[in-house]
Amino acid sequence: MTPYIPQIDISPLYSSDPADWQTVATQIDTACQNSGFFYITGHNISPERIAQLRQLSETFFALPHEEKLKIDITATPYHRGYGSFGTEQLDPERPGDFKETFDMGRNLPEDHPDVLAEKPLHGPNRYPNIDGFKELMETHYWDMIELGKTILRGLAIALKIDPDFFADKFTAPISVLRFIHYPEIELKPDAEQIGAGAHTDYGCITILHQDQVGGLQVKNRDGEWLDATPVEGSFVINIGDMMARWSNDRYTSTPHRVINPSGKERYSMPFFVEPNFDTQISALEGCYSDENPIRYPEISAGEYLLSRFAATYEYREKFE
């Protein structure tokens, strides 16, 4: 019996022979239809890179709170920097999430045409004063873009469209690389507050590195919460709402949450794979018919993301 969250070796997607890609695409298609979640192995992000990033994350979150607030995410319209506890409220039925975050995106100078034009979500990153932080994060950001495009090639083949359909949608992406720190459960001030409330992700796919502590849970079709147990050397992949719209719900985004394990800190690094701001998200060819009509109106990736941010981050109101 195939596990609810299967493990897929994506190394054949790096082959120069397209014939090697189909088996992986078939596995991805099955996983996306059944659960919307799968683990990947055989990727090209080294364990050494992950260890370096983990050290950076621990160093950053160990800074004094007032030092982290120097790059407060609520003080900038670009959605960059440090998010303190409760800044994000993923489940509207619960208090703000019991976690702290660092977000970065494609780094643009203040004089870039899109910044001067005040294009939403386009701007400079905000970095802490930690040696090597900016350089490693920006290198990893673009490496993760490439990994995302590799996985999306598998998805495109699964959807029976041009394998390179998604490639040119990521020339100026609004993807976000995030560090998350979940403190020990004993520090939690509100009994109703959990690490990350139940939610679906907003973008195309999410590529998550989680540590070995555990705590990620996925909601199955029967409404049960299942543990996404950490698998050494893997990333967890899940479908986001944009991909659900693109695939006309052939692939649906799956609710998930994080429950802080008692007495342990948890660190994770999600990469939210989002296309260029102006990319139009509409049902793909082959994903609709007279019997299965288009379910969602066309919308740009940027406008969709902004609409979801508005419901999640109270601070965004002042930048509307």
Phi and psi restraints in degrees (value plus and minus 20) as a CYANA .aco file:
   2 THR   PHI     -90.0   -50.0
   2 THR   PSI     110.0   150.0
   3 PRO   PHI     -83.1   -43.1
   3 PRO   PSI     135.7   175.7
   4 TYR   PHI     -80.2   -40.2
   4 TYR   PSI     -56.3   -16.3
   5 ILE   PHI    -133.6   -93.6
   5 ILE   PSI      73.7   113.7
   6 PRO   PHI     -95.6   -55.6
   6 PRO   PSI     143.3   183.3
   7 GLN   PHI    -127.1   -87.1
   7 GLN   PSI     107.0   147.0
   8 ILE   PHI    -143.5  -103.5
   8 ILE   PSI     106.4   146.4
   9 ASP   PHI    -104.5   -64.5
   9 ASP   PSI      90.8   130.8
  10 ILE   PHI    -112.8   -72.8
  10 ILE   PSI     -13.3    26.7
  11 SER   PHI     -74.9   -34.9
  11 SER   PSI     -52.3   -12.3
  12 PRO   PHI     -82.2   -42.2
  12 PRO   PSI     -41.5    -1.5
  13 LEU   PHI     -88.5   -48.5
  13 LEU   PSI     -35.9     4.1
  14 TYR   PHI    -107.6   -67.6
  14 TYR   PSI     -23.5    16.5
  15 SER   PHI     -89.7   -49.7
  15 SER   PSI     128.6   168.6
  16 SER   PHI    -101.1   -61.1
  16 SER   PSI     -27.2    12.8
  17 ASP   PHI    -119.5   -79.5
  17 ASP   PSI      90.9   130.9
  18 PRO   PHI     -77.6   -37.6
  18 PRO   PSI     -41.8    -1.8
  19 ALA   PHI     -83.6   -43.6
  19 ALA   PSI     -44.1    -4.1
  20 ASP   PHI     -97.7   -57.7
  20 ASP   PSI     -35.0     5.0
  21 TRP   PHI    -100.5   -60.5
  21 TRP   PSI     -44.7    -4.7
  22 GLN   PHI     -84.1   -44.1
  22 GLN   PSI     -60.4   -20.4
  23 THR   PHI     -80.9   -40.9
  23 THR   PSI     -62.9   -22.9
  24 VAL   PHI     -84.1   -44.1
  24 VAL   PSI     -63.6   -23.6
  25 ALA   PHI     -80.2   -40.2
  25 ALA   PSI     -59.2   -19.2
  26 THR   PHI     -85.1   -45.1
  26 THR   PSI     -61.3   -21.3
  27 GLN   PHI     -84.1   -44.1
  27 GLN   PSI     -62.2   -22.2
  28 ILE   PHI     -82.9   -42.9
  28 ILE   PSI     -63.7   -23.7
  29 ASP   PHI     -79.1   -39.1
  29 ASP   PSI     -65.3   -25.3
  30 THR   PHI     -83.3   -43.3
  30 THR   PSI     -65.4   -25.4
  31 ALA   PHI     -82.5   -42.5
  31 ALA   PSI     -62.9   -22.9
  32 CYS   PHI     -88.0   -48.0
  32 CYS   PSI     -52.6   -12.6
  33 GLN   PHI     -96.9   -56.9
  33 GLN   PSI     -53.6   -13.6
  34 ASN   PHI    -104.5   -64.5
  34 ASN   PSI     -63.7   -23.7
  35 SER   PHI    -153.2  -113.2
  35 SER   PSI     -42.5    -2.5
  36 GLY   PHI      57.0    97.0
  36 GLY   PSI     -14.8    25.2
  37 PHE   PHI    -152.7  -112.7
  37 PHE   PSI     124.3   164.3
  38 PHE   PHI    -179.6  -139.6
  38 PHE   PSI     135.6   175.6
  39 TYR   PHI    -111.0   -71.0
  39 TYR   PSI     126.1   166.1
  40 ILE   PHI    -139.1   -99.1
  40 ILE   PSI     119.9   159.9
  41 THR   PHI    -144.0  -104.0
  41 THR   PSI     156.0   196.0
  42 GLY   PHI      55.6    95.6
  42 GLY   PSI      -4.5    35.5
  43 HIS   PHI    -104.6   -64.6
  43 HIS   PSI     156.8   196.8
  44 ASN   PHI    -129.3   -89.3
  44 ASN   PSI      -0.6    39.4
  45 ILE   PHI    -112.3   -72.3
  45 ILE   PSI      98.6   138.6
  46 SER   PHI     -95.8   -55.8
  46 SER   PSI     133.7   173.7
  47 PRO   PHI     -78.9   -38.9
  47 PRO   PSI     -52.3   -12.3
  48 GLU   PHI     -84.5   -44.5
  48 GLU   PSI     -60.6   -20.6
  49 ARG   PHI     -82.7   -42.7
  49 ARG   PSI     -65.3   -25.3
  50 ILE   PHI     -80.9   -40.9
  50 ILE   PSI     -61.0   -21.0
  51 ALA   PHI     -84.3   -44.3
  51 ALA   PSI     -60.5   -20.5
  52 GLN   PHI     -81.9   -41.9
  52 GLN   PSI     -63.5   -23.5
  53 LEU   PHI     -86.9   -46.9
  53 LEU   PSI     -59.5   -19.5
  54 ARG   PHI     -80.9   -40.9
  54 ARG   PSI     -61.3   -21.3
  55 GLN   PHI     -84.3   -44.3
  55 GLN   PSI     -62.6   -22.6
  56 LEU   PHI     -80.1   -40.1
  56 LEU   PSI     -64.6   -24.6
  57 SER   PHI     -80.9   -40.9
  57 SER   PSI     -67.1   -27.1
  58 GLU   PHI     -82.8   -42.8
  58 GLU   PSI     -61.0   -21.0
  59 THR   PHI     -82.6   -42.6
  59 THR   PSI     -63.8   -23.8
  60 PHE   PHI     -84.4   -44.4
  60 PHE   PSI     -70.7   -30.7
  61 PHE   PHI     -90.4   -50.4
  61 PHE   PSI     -37.0     3.0
  62 ALA   PHI    -101.1   -61.1
  62 ALA   PSI     -29.0    11.0
  63 LEU   PHI     -83.0   -43.0
  63 LEU   PSI     134.1   174.1
  64 PRO   PHI     -76.6   -36.6
  64 PRO   PSI     126.7   166.7
  65 HIS   PHI     -77.3   -37.3
  65 HIS   PSI     -60.3   -20.3
  66 GLU   PHI     -86.4   -46.4
  66 GLU   PSI     -48.0    -8.0
  67 GLU   PHI     -91.1   -51.1
  67 GLU   PSI     -62.2   -22.2
  68 LYS   PHI     -85.3   -45.3
  68 LYS   PSI     -54.9   -14.9
  69 LEU   PHI     -89.5   -49.5
  69 LEU   PSI     -30.2     9.8
  70 LYS   PHI     -85.1   -45.1
  70 LYS   PSI     -40.0     0.0
  71 ILE   PHI    -140.9  -100.9
  71 ILE   PSI      23.4    63.4
  72 ASP   PHI     -78.5   -38.5
  72 ASP   PSI     105.1   145.1
  73 ILE   PHI     -84.8   -44.8
  73 ILE   PSI     -45.1    -5.1
  74 THR   PHI     -97.8   -57.8
  74 THR   PSI     -25.5    14.5
  75 ALA   PHI    -119.1   -79.1
  75 ALA   PSI     -14.5    25.5
  76 THR   PHI    -156.2  -116.2
  76 THR   PSI     123.7   163.7
  77 PRO   PHI     -97.9   -57.9
  77 PRO   PSI     -26.8    13.2
  78 TYR   PHI    -107.4   -67.4
  78 TYR   PSI     -23.5    16.5
  79 HIS   PHI      39.2    79.2
  79 HIS   PSI      35.9    75.9
  80 ARG   PHI    -153.5  -113.5
  80 ARG   PSI     121.8   161.8
  81 GLY   PHI      95.4   135.4
  81 GLY   PSI    -173.6  -133.6
  82 TYR   PHI    -112.5   -72.5
  82 TYR   PSI     109.0   149.0
  83 GLY   PHI    -128.8   -88.8
  83 GLY   PSI      96.1   136.1
  84 SER   PHI     -98.1   -58.1
  84 SER   PSI     155.8   195.8
  85 PHE   PHI     -78.2   -38.2
  85 PHE   PSI     112.6   152.6
  86 GLY   PHI      63.6   103.6
  86 GLY   PSI     -25.8    14.2
  87 THR   PHI     -81.9   -41.9
  87 THR   PSI     -57.3   -17.3
  88 GLU   PHI    -123.1   -83.1
  88 GLU   PSI     112.4   152.4
  89 GLN   PHI    -145.8  -105.8
  89 GLN   PSI      71.6   111.6
  90 LEU   PHI     -97.8   -57.8
  90 LEU   PSI     -51.5   -11.5
  91 ASP   PHI    -130.0   -90.0
  91 ASP   PSI      90.7   130.7
  92 PRO   PHI     -85.0   -45.0
  92 PRO   PSI     -32.7     7.3
  93 GLU   PHI    -106.5   -66.5
  93 GLU   PSI     -26.6    13.4
  94 ARG   PHI    -143.6  -103.6
  94 ARG   PSI     146.0   186.0
  95 PRO   PHI     -84.7   -44.7
  95 PRO   PSI     151.8   191.8
  96 GLY   PHI     -74.3   -34.3
  96 GLY   PSI     130.6   170.6
  97 ASP   PHI     -84.8   -44.8
  97 ASP   PSI     125.4   165.4
  98 PHE   PHI    -111.5   -71.5
  98 PHE   PSI      55.3    95.3
  99 LYS   PHI    -179.3  -139.3
  99 LYS   PSI     143.4   183.4
 100 GLU   PHI    -145.4  -105.4
 100 GLU   PSI     132.2   172.2
 101 THR   PHI    -157.3  -117.3
 101 THR   PSI     141.7   181.7
 102 PHE   PHI    -152.3  -112.3
 102 PHE   PSI     106.8   146.8
 103 ASP   PHI    -138.2   -98.2
 103 ASP   PSI     121.8   161.8
 104 MET   PHI    -162.6  -122.6
 104 MET   PSI     140.0   180.0
 105 GLY   PHI    -159.9  -119.9
 105 GLY   PSI    -177.5  -137.5
 106 ARG   PHI     -86.2   -46.2
 106 ARG   PSI     102.0   142.0
 107 ASN   PHI    -103.9   -63.9
 107 ASN   PSI      97.7   137.7
 108 LEU   PHI    -138.4   -98.4
 108 LEU   PSI     118.5   158.5
 109 PRO   PHI     -91.1   -51.1
 109 PRO   PSI     140.0   180.0
 110 GLU   PHI     -80.3   -40.3
 110 GLU   PSI     -45.7    -5.7
 111 ASP   PHI    -116.1   -76.1
 111 ASP   PSI     -10.2    29.8
 112 HIS   PHI     -85.4   -45.4
 112 HIS   PSI     120.3   160.3
 113 PRO   PHI     -73.1   -33.1
 113 PRO   PSI     -58.4   -18.4
 114 ASP   PHI     -90.1   -50.1
 114 ASP   PSI     -51.4   -11.4
 115 VAL   PHI     -92.7   -52.7
 115 VAL   PSI     -64.8   -24.8
 116 LEU   PHI     -81.2   -41.2
 116 LEU   PSI     -53.7   -13.7
 117 ALA   PHI    -101.4   -61.4
 117 ALA   PSI     -20.0    20.0
 118 GLU   PHI      37.5    77.5
 118 GLU   PSI      19.4    59.4
 119 LYS   PHI     -87.0   -47.0
 119 LYS   PSI     107.5   147.5
 120 PRO   PHI     -76.7   -36.7
 120 PRO   PSI     123.2   163.2
 121 LEU   PHI      45.8    85.8
 121 LEU   PSI      -4.1    35.9
 122 HIS   PHI    -134.9   -94.9
 122 HIS   PSI      98.7   138.7
 123 GLY   PHI     157.5   197.5
 123 GLY   PSI    -193.8  -153.8
 124 PRO   PHI     -98.3   -58.3
 124 PRO   PSI     128.3   168.3
 125 ASN   PHI     -93.7   -53.7
 125 ASN   PSI     142.9   182.9
 126 ARG   PHI    -141.9  -101.9
 126 ARG   PSI      95.3   135.3
 127 TYR   PHI    -132.6   -92.6
 127 TYR   PSI     127.9   167.9
 128 PRO   PHI     -95.5   -55.5
 128 PRO   PSI     144.9   184.9
 129 ASN   PHI    -105.6   -65.6
 129 ASN   PSI      52.7    92.7
 130 ILE   PHI    -148.1  -108.1
 130 ILE   PSI     105.8   145.8
 131 ASP   PHI     -75.2   -35.2
 131 ASP   PSI     109.3   149.3
 132 GLY   PHI      59.0    99.0
 132 GLY   PSI     -22.6    17.4
 133 PHE   PHI     -82.1   -42.1
 133 PHE   PSI     -74.6   -34.6
 134 LYS   PHI     -79.0   -39.0
 134 LYS   PSI     -66.8   -26.8
 135 GLU   PHI     -83.4   -43.4
 135 GLU   PSI     -66.2   -26.2
 136 LEU   PHI     -88.2   -48.2
 136 LEU   PSI     -62.1   -22.1
 137 MET   PHI     -83.6   -43.6
 137 MET   PSI     -60.8   -20.8
 138 GLU   PHI     -92.7   -52.7
 138 GLU   PSI     -54.7   -14.7
 139 THR   PHI     -83.0   -43.0
 139 THR   PSI     -65.6   -25.6
 140 HIS   PHI     -87.0   -47.0
 140 HIS   PSI     -56.7   -16.7
 141 TYR   PHI     -74.1   -34.1
 141 TYR   PSI     -70.2   -30.2
 142 TRP   PHI     -94.3   -54.3
 142 TRP   PSI     -49.0    -9.0
 143 ASP   PHI     -85.4   -45.4
 143 ASP   PSI     -56.8   -16.8
 144 MET   PHI     -92.8   -52.8
 144 MET   PSI     -52.4   -12.4
 145 ILE   PHI     -77.9   -37.9
 145 ILE   PSI     -65.5   -25.5
 146 GLU   PHI     -85.2   -45.2
 146 GLU   PSI     -60.0   -20.0
 147 LEU   PHI     -82.8   -42.8
 147 LEU   PSI     -62.8   -22.8
 148 GLY   PHI     -78.7   -38.7
 148 GLY   PSI     -62.9   -22.9
 149 LYS   PHI     -86.4   -46.4
 149 LYS   PSI     -53.1   -13.1
 150 THR   PHI     -85.0   -45.0
 150 THR   PSI     -66.2   -26.2
 151 ILE   PHI     -84.3   -44.3
 151 ILE   PSI     -60.1   -20.1
 152 LEU   PHI     -85.8   -45.8
 152 LEU   PSI     -48.1    -8.1
 153 ARG   PHI     -83.7   -43.7
 153 ARG   PSI     -61.4   -21.4
 154 GLY   PHI     -81.7   -41.7
 154 GLY   PSI     -60.1   -20.1
 155 LEU   PHI     -85.1   -45.1
 155 LEU   PSI     -61.7   -21.7
 156 ALA   PHI     -80.9   -40.9
 156 ALA   PSI     -63.4   -23.4
 157 ILE   PHI     -83.9   -43.9
 157 ILE   PSI     -60.7   -20.7
 158 ALA   PHI     -80.4   -40.4
 158 ALA   PSI     -55.0   -15.0
 159 LEU   PHI    -106.8   -66.8
 159 LEU   PSI     -19.0    21.0
 160 LYS   PHI      41.9    81.9
 160 LYS   PSI      19.6    59.6
 161 ILE   PHI    -138.7   -98.7
 161 ILE   PSI     156.8   196.8
 162 ASP   PHI     -72.7   -32.7
 162 ASP   PSI     106.5   146.5
 163 PRO   PHI     -74.6   -34.6
 163 PRO   PSI     -47.5    -7.5
 164 ASP   PHI    -117.4   -77.4
 164 ASP   PSI      -4.8    35.2
 165 PHE   PHI     -74.2   -34.2
 165 PHE   PSI     -62.7   -22.7
 166 PHE   PHI    -104.0   -64.0
 166 PHE   PSI     -34.9     5.1
 167 ALA   PHI     -77.8   -37.8
 167 ALA   PSI     -66.4   -26.4
 168 ASP   PHI    -102.6   -62.6
 168 ASP   PSI     -16.8    23.2
 169 LYS   PHI    -108.3   -68.3
 169 LYS   PSI     -19.4    20.6
 170 PHE   PHI    -146.7  -106.7
 170 PHE   PSI      14.3    54.3
 171 THR   PHI    -100.1   -60.1
 171 THR   PSI     -47.5    -7.5
 172 ALA   PHI    -160.3  -120.3
 172 ALA   PSI      43.7    83.7
 173 PRO   PHI     -91.2   -51.2
 173 PRO   PSI     134.4   174.4
 174 ILE   PHI    -123.1   -83.1
 174 ILE   PSI       6.2    46.2
 175 SER   PHI     -79.6   -39.6
 175 SER   PSI     132.8   172.8
 176 VAL   PHI    -147.4  -107.4
 176 VAL   PSI     110.6   150.6
 177 LEU   PHI    -121.6   -81.6
 177 LEU   PSI     110.8   150.8
 178 ARG   PHI    -150.9  -110.9
 178 ARG   PSI     120.5   160.5
 179 PHE   PHI    -121.8   -81.8
 179 PHE   PSI     119.2   159.2
 180 ILE   PHI    -150.2  -110.2
 180 ILE   PSI     117.4   157.4
 181 HIS   PHI    -142.5  -102.5
 181 HIS   PSI     100.7   140.7
 182 TYR   PHI    -125.9   -85.9
 182 TYR   PSI      92.2   132.2
 183 PRO   PHI     -90.1   -50.1
 183 PRO   PSI     154.1   194.1
 184 GLU   PHI     -78.8   -38.8
 184 GLU   PSI     123.8   163.8
 185 ILE   PHI     -81.1   -41.1
 185 ILE   PSI     -49.9    -9.9
 186 GLU   PHI     -84.0   -44.0
 186 GLU   PSI     -40.5    -0.5
 187 LEU   PHI    -102.6   -62.6
 187 LEU   PSI     -25.8    14.2
 188 LYS   PHI     -87.6   -47.6
 188 LYS   PSI     104.5   144.5
 189 PRO   PHI    -101.8   -61.8
 189 PRO   PSI     -41.4    -1.4
 190 ASP   PHI    -147.4  -107.4
 190 ASP   PSI     106.1   146.1
 191 ALA   PHI     -83.0   -43.0
 191 ALA   PSI     -44.7    -4.7
 192 GLU   PHI    -106.1   -66.1
 192 GLU   PSI     -25.7    14.3
 193 GLN   PHI    -109.6   -69.6
 193 GLN   PSI     108.6   148.6
 194 ILE   PHI    -140.4  -100.4
 194 ILE   PSI     154.4   194.4
 195 GLY   PHI     -77.5   -37.5
 195 GLY   PSI     -72.3   -32.3
 196 ALA   PHI    -165.3  -125.3
 196 ALA   PSI     100.4   140.4
 197 GLY   PHI     -84.8   -44.8
 197 GLY   PSI     140.9   180.9
 198 ALA   PHI     -79.2   -39.2
 198 ALA   PSI     112.4   152.4
 199 HIS   PHI    -184.5  -144.5
 199 HIS   PSI     146.6   186.6
 200 THR   PHI    -130.2   -90.2
 200 THR   PSI     132.1   172.1
 201 ASP   PHI     -98.6   -58.6
 201 ASP   PSI     137.4   177.4
 202 TYR   PHI    -111.1   -71.1
 202 TYR   PSI     -46.1    -6.1
 203 GLY   PHI    -115.4   -75.4
 203 GLY   PSI    -169.0  -129.0
 204 CYS   PHI     -96.9   -56.9
 204 CYS   PSI     -87.0   -47.0
 205 ILE   PHI    -158.4  -118.4
 205 ILE   PSI     139.8   179.8
 206 THR   PHI    -137.4   -97.4
 206 THR   PSI     115.8   155.8
 207 ILE   PHI    -132.6   -92.6
 207 ILE   PSI      90.1   130.1
 208 LEU   PHI    -132.0   -92.0
 208 LEU   PSI     107.5   147.5
 209 HIS   PHI    -120.8   -80.8
 209 HIS   PSI     102.6   142.6
 210 GLN   PHI    -135.9   -95.9
 210 GLN   PSI     127.9   167.9
 211 ASP   PHI     -95.8   -55.8
 211 ASP   PSI    -191.9  -151.9
 212 GLN   PHI    -107.8   -67.8
 212 GLN   PSI     -13.9    26.1
 213 VAL   PHI     -92.8   -52.8
 213 VAL   PSI     -56.4   -16.4
 214 GLY   PHI      66.5   106.5
 214 GLY   PSI    -199.1  -159.1
 215 GLY   PHI     106.0   146.0
 215 GLY   PSI     -41.8    -1.8
 216 LEU   PHI     -93.0   -53.0
 216 LEU   PSI     111.2   151.2
 217 GLN   PHI    -149.5  -109.5
 217 GLN   PSI     124.0   164.0
 218 VAL   PHI    -139.3   -99.3
 218 VAL   PSI     117.9   157.9
 219 LYS   PHI    -112.2   -72.2
 219 LYS   PSI     101.4   141.4
 220 ASN   PHI    -104.6   -64.6
 220 ASN   PSI    -199.9  -159.9
 221 ARG   PHI     -85.2   -45.2
 221 ARG   PSI     -40.1    -0.1
 222 ASP   PHI    -111.6   -71.6
 222 ASP   PSI     -15.2    24.8
 223 GLY   PHI      63.0   103.0
 223 GLY   PSI      -8.5    31.5
 224 GLU   PHI    -111.9   -71.9
 224 GLU   PSI     124.6   164.6
 225 TRP   PHI    -111.7   -71.7
 225 TRP   PSI     100.3   140.3
 226 LEU   PHI    -131.8   -91.8
 226 LEU   PSI     120.3   160.3
 227 ASP   PHI     -92.2   -52.2
 227 ASP   PSI     112.5   152.5
 228 ALA   PHI    -113.5   -73.5
 228 ALA   PSI      60.2   100.2
 229 THR   PHI     -80.1   -40.1
 229 THR   PSI     112.3   152.3
 230 PRO   PHI     -77.8   -37.8
 230 PRO   PSI     118.1   158.1
 231 VAL   PHI    -139.1   -99.1
 231 VAL   PSI      97.4   137.4
 232 GLU   PHI     -74.2   -34.2
 232 GLU   PSI     111.3   151.3
 233 GLY   PHI      59.7    99.7
 233 GLY   PSI     -15.0    25.0
 234 SER   PHI    -126.3   -86.3
 234 SER   PSI     146.8   186.8
 235 PHE   PHI    -135.2   -95.2
 235 PHE   PSI     129.7   169.7
 236 VAL   PHI    -115.4   -75.4
 236 VAL   PSI     109.0   149.0
 237 ILE   PHI    -131.2   -91.2
 237 ILE   PSI     115.3   155.3
 238 ASN   PHI    -158.6  -118.6
 238 ASN   PSI     132.5   172.5
 239 ILE   PHI     -97.3   -57.3
 239 ILE   PSI     117.3   157.3
 240 GLY   PHI    -123.8   -83.8
 240 GLY   PSI     155.1   195.1
 241 ASP   PHI     -85.5   -45.5
 241 ASP   PSI     -51.5   -11.5
 242 MET   PHI     -83.9   -43.9
 242 MET   PSI     -60.5   -20.5
 243 MET   PHI     -88.9   -48.9
 243 MET   PSI     -54.0   -14.0
 244 ALA   PHI     -79.9   -39.9
 244 ALA   PSI     -61.6   -21.6
 245 ARG   PHI     -88.1   -48.1
 245 ARG   PSI     -64.3   -24.3
 246 TRP   PHI     -79.8   -39.8
 246 TRP   PSI     -61.2   -21.2
 247 SER   PHI    -110.2   -70.2
 247 SER   PSI     -14.4    25.6
 248 ASN   PHI      34.7    74.7
 248 ASN   PSI      19.7    59.7
 249 ASP   PHI      50.4    90.4
 249 ASP   PSI      -5.1    34.9
 250 ARG   PHI     -79.3   -39.3
 250 ARG   PSI     -62.4   -22.4
 251 TYR   PHI    -131.0   -91.0
 251 TYR   PSI     103.1   143.1
 252 THR   PHI    -130.7   -90.7
 252 THR   PSI     126.4   166.4
 253 SER   PHI     -95.4   -55.4
 253 SER   PSI     119.3   159.3
 254 THR   PHI    -125.6   -85.6
 254 THR   PSI     110.2   150.2
 255 PRO   PHI     -80.7   -40.7
 255 PRO   PSI     121.4   161.4
 256 HIS   PHI    -168.6  -128.6
 256 HIS   PSI     146.4   186.4
 257 ARG   PHI    -174.1  -134.1
 257 ARG   PSI     151.1   191.1
 258 VAL   PHI    -146.0  -106.0
 258 VAL   PSI     103.6   143.6
 259 ILE   PHI    -125.6   -85.6
 259 ILE   PSI      98.7   138.7
 260 ASN   PHI     -86.0   -46.0
 260 ASN   PSI     100.0   140.0
 261 PRO   PHI     -84.2   -44.2
 261 PRO   PSI     119.3   159.3
 262 SER   PHI     -81.9   -41.9
 262 SER   PSI     112.5   152.5
 263 GLY   PHI      58.1    98.1
 263 GLY   PSI     -11.8    28.2
 264 LYS   PHI    -153.5  -113.5
 264 LYS   PSI     124.0   164.0
 265 GLU   PHI    -102.3   -62.3
 265 GLU   PSI     130.0   170.0
 266 ARG   PHI    -149.6  -109.6
 266 ARG   PSI     117.3   157.3
 267 TYR   PHI    -142.3  -102.3
 267 TYR   PSI     117.2   157.2
 268 SER   PHI    -161.8  -121.8
 268 SER   PSI     142.5   182.5
 269 MET   PHI    -156.5  -116.5
 269 MET   PSI      70.9   110.9
 270 PRO   PHI    -105.5   -65.5
 270 PRO   PSI     126.9   166.9
 271 PHE   PHI    -141.0  -101.0
 271 PHE   PSI      97.1   137.1
 272 PHE   PHI    -113.1   -73.1
 272 PHE   PSI      89.9   129.9
 273 VAL   PHI    -103.4   -63.4
 273 VAL   PSI      82.2   122.2
 274 GLU   PHI    -141.4  -101.4
 274 GLU   PSI     119.9   159.9
 275 PRO   PHI     -99.8   -59.8
 275 PRO   PSI    -191.7  -151.7
 276 ASN   PHI     -77.7   -37.7
 276 ASN   PSI     127.9   167.9
 277 PHE   PHI     -73.1   -33.1
 277 PHE   PSI     -63.0   -23.0
 278 ASP   PHI    -108.6   -68.6
 278 ASP   PSI     -16.1    23.9
 279 THR   PHI     -80.9   -40.9
 279 THR   PSI     107.6   147.6
 280 GLN   PHI    -104.7   -64.7
 280 GLN   PSI     107.0   147.0
 281 ILE   PHI    -121.5   -81.5
 281 ILE   PSI      88.1   128.1
 282 SER   PHI    -164.4  -124.4
 282 SER   PSI     140.2   180.2
 283 ALA   PHI     -75.4   -35.4
 283 ALA   PSI     110.2   150.2
 284 LEU   PHI     -95.6   -55.6
 284 LEU   PSI     132.3   172.3
 285 GLU   PHI     -77.5   -37.5
 285 GLU   PSI     113.6   153.6
 286 GLY   PHI      72.6   112.6
 286 GLY   PSI     -31.1     8.9
 287 CYS   PHI    -120.3   -80.3
 287 CYS   PSI     -14.0    26.0
 288 TYR   PHI    -167.5  -127.5
 288 TYR   PSI     140.3   180.3
 289 SER   PHI    -181.1  -141.1
 289 SER   PSI    -199.0  -159.0
 290 ASP   PHI     -81.8   -41.8
 290 ASP   PSI     -55.4   -15.4
 291 GLU   PHI    -100.6   -60.6
 291 GLU   PSI     -42.6    -2.6
 292 ASN   PHI    -149.3  -109.3
 292 ASN   PSI      56.2    96.2
 293 PRO   PHI     -87.7   -47.7
 293 PRO   PSI     144.0   184.0
 294 ILE   PHI     -82.5   -42.5
 294 ILE   PSI     110.6   150.6
 295 ARG   PHI    -118.0   -78.0
 295 ARG   PSI     -39.1     0.9
 296 TYR   PHI    -150.3  -110.3
 296 TYR   PSI     122.3   162.3
 297 PRO   PHI     -91.4   -51.4
 297 PRO   PSI     134.3   174.3
 298 GLU   PHI     -85.0   -45.0
 298 GLU   PSI     121.3   161.3
 299 ILE   PHI    -172.4  -132.4
 299 ILE   PSI     130.4   170.4
 300 SER   PHI     -95.4   -55.4
 300 SER   PSI     132.1   172.1
 301 ALA   PHI     -77.4   -37.4
 301 ALA   PSI     -62.0   -22.0
 302 GLY   PHI     -85.2   -45.2
 302 GLY   PSI     -65.6   -25.6
 303 GLU   PHI     -85.9   -45.9
 303 GLU   PSI     -56.8   -16.8
 304 TYR   PHI     -85.2   -45.2
 304 TYR   PSI     -65.6   -25.6
 305 LEU   PHI     -82.0   -42.0
 305 LEU   PSI     -62.8   -22.8
 306 LEU   PHI     -80.7   -40.7
 306 LEU   PSI     -58.8   -18.8
 307 SER   PHI     -85.0   -45.0
 307 SER   PSI     -55.7   -15.7
 308 ARG   PHI     -95.9   -55.9
 308 ARG   PSI     -57.4   -17.4
 309 PHE   PHI     -80.5   -40.5
 309 PHE   PSI     -59.2   -19.2
 310 ALA   PHI     -80.4   -40.4
 310 ALA   PSI     -51.9   -11.9
 311 ALA   PHI    -105.1   -65.1
 311 ALA   PSI     -33.8     6.2
 312 THR   PHI    -124.2   -84.2
 312 THR   PSI     -53.9   -13.9
 313 TYR   PHI    -138.3   -98.3
 313 TYR   PSI      90.2   130.2
 314 GLU   PHI     -81.0   -41.0
 314 GLU   PSI     -53.0   -13.0
 315 TYR   PHI     -84.4   -44.4
 315 TYR   PSI     -40.5    -0.5
 316 ARG   PHI     -85.6   -45.6
 316 ARG   PSI     -39.5     0.5
 317 GLU   PHI     -78.3   -38.3
 317 GLU   PSI     -55.6   -15.6
 318 LYS   PHI     -93.7   -53.7
 318 LYS   PSI     -31.4     8.6
 319 PHE   PHI    -125.1   -85.1
 319 PHE   PSI     -16.3    23.7
